[in-house]
Structures are given as structure tokens and as C-alpha cells.
């Protein structure tokens, strides 16, 4: 996994290297997992991945916003948004890695 963004191809490659199944099977596996998460969220379910975090859908109400160029008030339509809350395990892992990189400087 290179760069600052992890793509589906990166995930597929990681599954291929870790599990040892073919690249096509790895791609199908990654697609199936992502599709299952998306379908569950679409139905309004919460998706909890242990030691990683929780994805959930939140309903946002109609609200008034402002066009930054004109200053005109415009209504922002009600919508559903996906939220993610990282688990304490993931937070600790990220913070430990940050502390180690700070100590190396």
C-alpha cells in the first residue's frame, strides 16, 4: 500500500498477499465485504467492526445555509449521512504510532 490513500486495489492486493487466494478471488472478496457494509447502511443498520469502529446512518433535518459568494440564505435539504466512530483500539493504535514517530524526531 503506497501513498496516502488506500484504494480497493490496495485492499485486494493485501488480501491476496495475506490469504494466498487468487487476485480475482481477492477482488471479489473485497467487493463483497464493501457491498455488504453498503447494503446494511442503506437499510439503516449500524455496522460494527470489532477493534476498528462503527459505521451508522444519521438523518439530518432541513436547515438554512448561506451561499458564501452572495450571502443569500438557501435551504439545505434533509438527508441521510454516514458517520464513523473509531474504536478505542484503533484510536490507541493511531496515537501510539504518532507518539513513536514523534520520539524518532
Secondary structure as the mmCIF struct_conf table of DSSP 4:
data_model
#
loop_
_struct_conf.conf_type_id
_struct_conf.id
_struct_conf.beg_label_comp_id
_struct_conf.beg_label_asym_id
_struct_conf.beg_label_seq_id
_struct_conf.end_label_comp_id
_struct_conf.end_label_asym_id
_struct_conf.end_label_seq_id
BEND BEND1 UNK A 3 UNK A 4
HELX_RH_AL_P HELX_RH_AL_P1 UNK A 8 UNK A 19
HELX_RH_AL_P HELX_RH_AL_P2 UNK A 23 UNK A 42
TURN_TY1_P TURN_TY1_P1 UNK A 43 UNK A 44
STRN STRN1 UNK A 47 UNK A 49
TURN_TY1_P TURN_TY1_P2 UNK A 50 UNK A 52
STRN STRN2 UNK A 53 UNK A 60
STRN STRN3 UNK A 63 UNK A 66
TURN_TY1_P TURN_TY1_P3 UNK A 68 UNK A 70
STRN STRN4 UNK A 73 UNK A 76
STRN STRN5 UNK A 79 UNK A 86
HELX_RH_AL_P HELX_RH_AL_P3 UNK A 88 UNK A 104
#
